[in-house]
Amino acid sequence: MHVWVDETRPRNQGLLTAWELAAHGVAHTLVADNAGGHLMQRGRVDLVFVGVDRATRRGDVANKIGTYLKALAARDNGVPFYAAVPTPIIDWEVDDALAGIPIEERGADEIRVVRGLDDSGRPASIAIAPGTTAAANPAFDITPASLVTGLITEKGVFAAKETALLALFPRDRKSNAFLT
């Protein structure tokens, strides 16, 4: 097994995934944030597996920005696209993720400024774009259920469909409450 780890800009969250894989001895390569589609076009990806921050009862998923583009590339290249969904993050009240999940807009300086260490090892910030340059920085995006091959939960793998997810938590038909 080999894992292509997308480096998630601007917060560098892919580094954490790479560190965890290394700690478990899993072969991996850290790649530029948007290299996934390129790798899929060339037949170097057998499966896409992403974490999820929130899911809807229909199977739409909200995750780090760029997930939707990975799902589109996966669909175009015939690569299965799975999302890891712990059942507590399923929002049973939201039907349509595009309308019902607000997307956080982070500060523009996350894009316009690079932070790191200078030659002396001190923290440093370097502007890579002037403050007058407009910057949009959405933190998440929505991947519709139609692009998701399956949802991997602690209770098994399910289709990204409301009927499949409802099977996770049967309802009392009289009260419409979930049975636990």
C-alpha positions in Angstrom: 0.0 0.0 0.0 1.1 3.5 -0.8 -0.7 6.7 0.3 -0.5 10.0 -1.7 -1.0 12.7 1.0 -2.4 16.0 -0.2 -0.7 18.9 1.5 -3.6 21.1 2.6 -2.8 24.8 2.2 -2.7 27.2 3.9 -2.7 25.3 7.2 -0.4 22.4 6.2 -2.7 19.7 7.6 -1.3 17.1 5.3 1.9 17.1 7.3 0.0 15.7 10.3 -1.4 12.8 8.1 2.1 12.2 6.7 3.6 12.1 10.3 0.9 9.7 11.4 1.5 7.4 8.4 5.2 7.4 9.1 4.6 6.5 12.7 2.7 3.4 11.6 5.3 2.5 8.9 2.9 3.2 6.0 4.6 4.1 2.7 3.5 7.6 1.6 4.4 10.6 -0.5 3.5 14.2 0.4 2.2 16.0 -2.8 1.1 19.4 -3.7 -2.5 20.2 -2.7 -3.9 19.9 -6.3 -1.8 17.0 -7.5 -4.6 14.4 -6.9 -6.3 14.8 -10.3 -3.0 14.6 -12.1 -2.2 11.3 -10.3 -5.6 9.9 -11.0 -5.3 10.7 -14.7 -2.2 8.7 -14.8 -3.6 5.7 -13.1 -1.6 6.0 -10.0 -4.6 6.2 -7.6 -6.8 3.1 -6.9 -9.0 4.7 -4.2 -9.7 8.1 -2.7 -10.3 8.2 1.1 -11.0 11.4 2.9 -12.0 12.4 6.4 -15.2 14.4 6.9 -16.0 17.2 9.3 -19.8 17.0 8.8 -22.3 14.9 6.9 -26.0 15.3 6.1 -28.7 12.7 6.3 -28.6 12.5 2.4 -24.9 11.6 2.4 -23.5 14.9 1.4 -20.2 15.6 3.1 -18.4 18.8 4.2 -14.6 18.6 4.4 -11.5 20.7 3.9 -11.5 22.9 0.8 -10.5 20.9 -2.3 -12.4 17.7 -1.4 -15.1 18.4 -3.9 -12.4 18.8 -6.7 -10.9 15.4 -5.6 -14.4 13.8 -5.9 -14.9 15.3 -9.4 -11.5 14.0 -10.5 -12.2 10.6 -9.0 -15.5 10.4 -10.8 -13.9 11.5 -14.1 -11.2 8.9 -13.8 -13.3 5.9 -12.5 -11.7 6.0 -9.0 -13.9 5.1 -6.0 -14.3 7.9 -3.6 -14.9 7.0 0.1 -15.5 9.3 3.1 -14.8 8.4 6.7 -17.9 9.5 8.6 -18.1 8.9 12.4 -21.8 8.6 13.0 -21.9 11.4 15.6 -21.1 14.0 12.9 -24.1 13.1 10.8 -26.4 16.1 11.0 -29.9 14.6 10.7 -31.5 18.0 10.5 -29.7 19.1 7.3 -31.1 17.8 4.1 -29.2 19.9 1.5 -25.6 20.6 2.5 -25.2 23.5 0.1 -28.0 25.3 1.7 -27.7 24.0 5.3 -24.0 24.0 6.1 -22.3 27.4 6.4 -18.8 27.6 5.1 -16.2 29.3 7.2 -14.3 32.1 5.5 -10.9 32.4 7.1 -8.6 35.4 7.1 -7.0 36.6 3.9 -3.6 36.7 5.5 -3.5 32.9 5.6 -3.1 33.2 1.8 -1.2 36.4 1.5 1.4 35.7 4.2 3.8 32.8 4.6 4.9 32.0 8.1 8.0 30.0 9.0 11.4 30.3 10.6 14.2 32.6 9.4 17.8 31.6 9.1 18.3 32.1 12.8 15.4 29.9 13.7 13.1 32.7 14.8 9.5 32.9 13.7 9.1 35.1 10.6 6.2 36.2 8.4 6.7 37.1 4.7 4.0 38.8 2.6 3.8 37.1 -0.8 1.0 39.3 -2.0 0.3 43.0 -1.1 -2.5 43.7 1.4 -4.4 45.4 -1.4 -4.8 42.1 -3.2 -8.2 40.7 -2.5 -8.2 37.1 -1.2 -10.9 34.6 -0.6 -10.2 31.8 1.9 -13.1 29.3 2.3 -12.0 26.6 4.7 -14.4 23.9 3.6 -16.4 22.7 0.6 -19.4 20.4 0.0 -19.2 17.1 -1.8 -22.6 15.9 -2.9 -23.6 12.4 -2.1 -23.8 11.6 -5.9 -20.0 11.8 -6.0 -19.4 9.6 -2.9 -19.0 5.8 -3.5 -19.5 5.0 0.1 -19.5 6.3 3.7 -17.2 4.4 6.0 -18.5 4.5 9.6 -17.7 2.6 12.8 -20.9 0.5 12.0 -19.8 -0.5 8.5 -19.7 0.9 4.9 -22.9 2.5 3.7 -24.1 4.0 0.4 -24.2 7.8 0.5 -28.0 7.8 0.6 -30.6 8.8 3.2 -32.2 5.3 3.1 -28.8 3.6 3.8 -28.0 6.1 6.6 -31.4 5.7 8.3 -30.6 1.9 8.5 -27.8 2.9 11.0 -30.3 4.3 13.4 -33.8 2.8 13.1 -36.6 5.1 14.2 -39.6 4.4 16.4 -42.4 4.9 13.8 -44.9 6.3 16.4 -42.6 9.0 17.9 -40.2 9.3 15.0 -37.4 9.3 17.6 -34.2 7.3 17.0 -33.9 4.0 18.8 -30.6 3.5 20.5 
